[in-house]
């Protein structure tokens, strides 16, 4: 990772509005390109932007889907309708887009865990082999410096040669995550960061500290963008 571009937002509302606009721009461009993809991140941070954009799309009635594909940075190994599912949390946006099911690459958690990871990897690989470009790849950042569901150096070691893998999460759940090899296919990953207690992780990401898992995860990317609510840097 050679370049980190940081954009700071004074309020959470400003961050949410900017992210909704960026998503709309990326979705429109990806749909028009005939083969673009958007990678959504999980957690609570992006949800207000997803809801804002969903409301805008429903109001406009615009048909944006084209050949657009939606995929996910990671998901917990829970039923697809669980409140803990990143896929479930993004449903307002997915429903507003009204994409064909084949164009939404979710983690199929109805499969056994390892099979779900292999299935996700195979579908990601097929998408790339079709020539799709991930025009916007969103990532989160945890207070411990993790991103997607990559929590430990051991996860990164097991990820070599893979586009997705099964992981054990610190919260006791299992999950499936994209890998640094997949993230390397994204021209400029976008970290979207809000919430308290993340100041050390943000500082480590900004200076490229190799002890931060997120830094290792994007190491092969020539650049990445970081959008951060200022309160997250101030320990608020």
HELIX and SHEET records of a PDB file:
HELIX    1   1 UNK A   12  UNK A   33  1                                  22    
HELIX    2   2 UNK A   47  UNK A   60  1                                  14    
HELIX    3   3 UNK A   86  UNK A   89  1                                   4    
HELIX    4   4 UNK A   91  UNK A   97  1                                   7    
HELIX    5   5 UNK A  101  UNK A  103  5                                   3    
HELIX    6   6 UNK A  113  UNK A  129  1                                  17    
HELIX    7   7 UNK A  153  UNK A  159  1                                   7    
HELIX    8   8 UNK A  180  UNK A  183  1                                   4    
HELIX    9   9 UNK A  199  UNK A  207  1                                   9    
HELIX   10  10 UNK A  213  UNK A  217  1                                   5    
HELIX   11  11 UNK A  230  UNK A  233  1                                   4    
SHEET    1   A 7 UNK A   3  UNK A   9  0                                        
SHEET    2   A 7 UNK A 223  UNK A 229  1                                        
SHEET    3   A 7 UNK A 189  UNK A 193  1                                        
SHEET    4   A 7 UNK A 133  UNK A 139  1                                        
SHEET    5   A 7 UNK A  36  UNK A  40  1                                        
SHEET    6   A 7 UNK A  69  UNK A  72  1                                        
SHEET    7   A 7 UNK A 104  UNK A 105  1                                        
SHEET    1   B 3 UNK A  74  UNK A  76  0                                        
SHEET    2   B 3 UNK A 174  UNK A 178 -1                                        
SHEET    3   B 3 UNK A 164  UNK A 168 -1                                        
END                                                                             
